[in-house]
Amino acid sequence: MSITLVRLRRSLDRVLYDEEGASTAEYAITVLAACGFAAVLVALLASGEVRELLMGIITSALSQGA
């Protein structure tokens, strides 16, 4: 193999198999998923029906403790 092909092969190997920054991308995807889940929870808790249901559960739990 010529020296040029060897250098080209090494350069391609470095670019294709370099995993530097992979963990950062995984953390970014996890944070985005957590933010999406939080947005869904906020939307659910903002609805009147869910708020009334939660207040009923809390009131029932507190009244049984007294």
C-alpha positions, 0 to 999 in steps of 0.5 A, a space after each residue: 500500500 502506498 503511503 498516501 493510502 495509509 495516511 488516508 486510511 488512518 485519517 478515516 479511522 480517526 474520524 469514523 471511530 472517534 467517540 469523543 463527545 459521545 457522553 456529552 450528547 447522551 447527557 444532552 438527550 437525557 436532559 431534553 427528555 427530562 424537560 419534555 417529561 416535566 412539561 407534560 407534568 406541568 400541563 397535567 397539573 395545570 388542568 382543573 380536574 387533576 388539581 381537584 383530584 389531588 386536593 381531594 387525595 391530600 384532604 382525605 389523607 390529612 383528615 384521617 390523620 386528625 
